[in-house]
Amino acid sequence: MSVVDYFEKPALPKISFPFLPLSELFGNQLVGDAYDVAIIGVKSDSESINKGCAAAPDEIRKYLYALRGGLKKLRVADLGNIRCGNNPVEASFALRDVVAELRLAGVIPVVIGGSQDLTVAVYDGLKESSNELNLTVLDSHLDLSVEEAAPVTPCSYLNTILHDEKRFRMDVVGCQSYYYSELQQDILHENDCWNLRLGTLRSDLSESEPIFRDSDLVSLDMAVVRQSDAPGNEMPSPNGLTGEELCQLVHYAGMSDRIQAFCLFEVNPYFDNNGQTASLSAQVIWHFLEALSNRYGDYPMRDISTYKKVVVAEMDVDDEVYFFNNHLNNRWWMQIPMSQGAKIFSCSYQDYCKVKSGQLSDLWMRYYRR
């Protein structure tokens, strides 16, 4: 079965802004073959309390198609919407198979949902060609059940990934502490996963860049954005990221030389205000693609030994700490000894400064000898 057989093409109204020539619109620069990125719509929300988010893919496309194209040499195709009839089982199996096929061909899927439990299907598709996976979730909540054998739903899908043997790292970014319990957080930490709270994140967005640089899969719940910027959700929050902040974080994801897939979920057009959330979602996808077209070709695409190596003698452990720096873009990496051998992690300049001053960085403490 060919990948295209899974899809139906959406019927889209034409939207254009007067200051953009029609030839330069994103929608008019999509390609039909030899593509680097494939946009996939999944109109499934039957397990979600956010009923109506199945309508999001076509609504977001209206605004995405009207943005500027010309993303350098990046070739983008829109494969359409997966034929699933809003059946969650059919949708998951089809999405898993499509993602697996695309990754074997070296194509990066951009998935527009639908409900966020579809993250599991994308993850399962990536597993077929990966030895280990790093997942980063942008969400105001922890979609994690305290029951270990929880079913895959938008409120508990993380349980499935948490206990998967190929999951190496999982970070939940932008969560708000009054939306999750201490027990949920404890379960996350006990499984060597982490949550970066909204306040900490907003104090310095750039400190989250290494998390996205090490991500294979980024799953975005648009409820991570505050209601004034993104009202299109059944349960919006008055607090959250601004639209600009979200675009910056997604830019970090697109700049990653490790990224394999990007997903955007939980936009509900029925609660939207004049297309505000759909328009922001389109701009978020555009920022991801624009960053993707400007990647540096850094580690792991480039051998870590080609970078400047800096050795720091750490007072609190027996091991010396090795850092690597690309002076052209000031990106940093840290080598951390683990039980199965040393491993390279993306880090920030602040991580280097902290270790140099005799302190242990959070990244080191999280993975040392794990």
Buried (B, 14 or more C-beta within 10 A) or exposed (E): EEBEEBBEEBEBEEBBEEEBEEEEBBBBBBEEEEBBBBBBBBBBBBBBEBEBBBBBBBBBBBBBBBBBBEBEEBBBBBBBBBBBEEEBEBBBBBBBBBBBBBBEEEBBBBBBBBBBBBBBBBBBBBBBEBEEBBBBBBBBBBBBBEEEEBEBBBBBBBBBBBEBEBBBBBBBBBBBEEBBEEEBBEBBEEBBBBBBBBEEBBEEBEBBBBBBBBBBBBBBBBBBBBBBBBBBBBBBBEEBBBBEBBBBBBBBBBBBBBBBBBBBBBBBBBBBEEBBBBBBBBBBBBBBBBBBBEBBEBBEEEEBEEBEEBEBEBEEEEBEBBBBBBEEEEBBBBBBBEEEEEEBBBBBBBBBEBBBEEBBBEBBEBBBEE
